[in-house]
Amino acid sequence: EEVVPHEKTMKKAKSDRLELLRAVRANLDPVWALSPSPELSPLFEPVMAAGGAAASCVDEDGVEHCLFPVQGDLVTEIRRVISEAPLLIADGHHRYETALAYQAEQRAAGVSDPGADRIMALIVELADDQLMVRPIHRVMRGTSGQFRVKLGTVGDVRLLGPNTPENVQNLVAEMERTKSMGLIQGPGIALFTPKLDVLRPLLESLPKPLLDIEAVLLNVMLNRI
């Protein structure tokens, strides 16, 4: 059983969260973790097939979300499956490390608090058909009038018109169709397609799995200009 982090954490952020945890003695936000175990989803299929959701709702995209209670032997089986593979922290590194600090603090004080040994977590199966990572969004301040010109050195910039709701919808559609990035700057919007031949020398030092991550490509481009 192992939890695998991948981010550096900041002392100030953890101290703030630790003070909050001391005050409320409860987790207010879950740690989001990914489980590579392929056995997790099948455990829930009989429960969902039986119906009887405790709560349900439909979001703005028309997707129905159902909440099913899990109890008895199924809880034990879920624990077994999760414990057989490392959990990868997707989000919540500060919350996780704060929970460990709180646990150590309670034990050092001789306090018997079973809650200090637990943390609220959202665990998602790491499967291609279950998890979608949307393109990253960045807000940049203090850009000059030459920003688009500089972008043109590392990619192709195509203006799509004024910044209107209709044009923004068109921009999103074009981004999905062409696998490009969107740029909203002041009164205008544009579609940006990176020039991989220009960026390739800058990407050679990076591990291959990172090359398909849009956030990595974005950071390389911003550092380049």
C-alpha positions, 0 to 999 in steps of 0.5 A: 500500500503506497501513496505516490506524490509528484509535486513539491509543497509549500510550507505556508500552504501546509501551515494554514491548512494545519491550523484549519484542521486543528480547528474543525477536526475534519477534512473539508476537501478530498484528496483526488487520487488515481488507482491503476487497479483494473478491478475497482470499477467492476466492484460497483457494477452490481450496486448500480445495476440494482438501482436505489441511488441515495441521491441523483442530479443532472448537470448542465451538460445533461450528464446524470450523477447518482450516489449509491451507498456502499456497505458490508463486505463490499467495503472490505473488498474495495479496501483490498483492491485499493491497497494492492496498487499504489495510489497516485495523487492527482490533486491535494498534495498539501491536504495529504501532507497536512493530514500526515502532520496532524496525525503525527501531532495527535499521536505525539500528544497521546490523543486517541483520535481515530479520525486522525488516521483517516483522510477524505479522498476521491479515488478514480480508476486510472482508465482511458475511458473514465478520465479526461484531462482538459487543456490547461487555462492560463491568465497572463498579465502585463503582456505587451502589444508584441505578444501575438508577434512573439507567439508567431515565432513558435506557432501559427496565430489565426485571428477569429474576430472580436471577443464575443460569446459566439466567437468564443464558442467557435474558438472552442470548437476549432480547438477541439477539431484542430488540437490547437490552443485558444488565445483571448487577448483584450478585444480579440480572440485567436487560434494558436497552433504550435510549430513543433519543428521549432519547439522540438529542440526545446523538448528533447531534454524532457521525458517522453511521457511529458510530451503529450501533456498540453501544460508542458508544451504551453510552459515551454512556449511561454519560456521560449518567448 
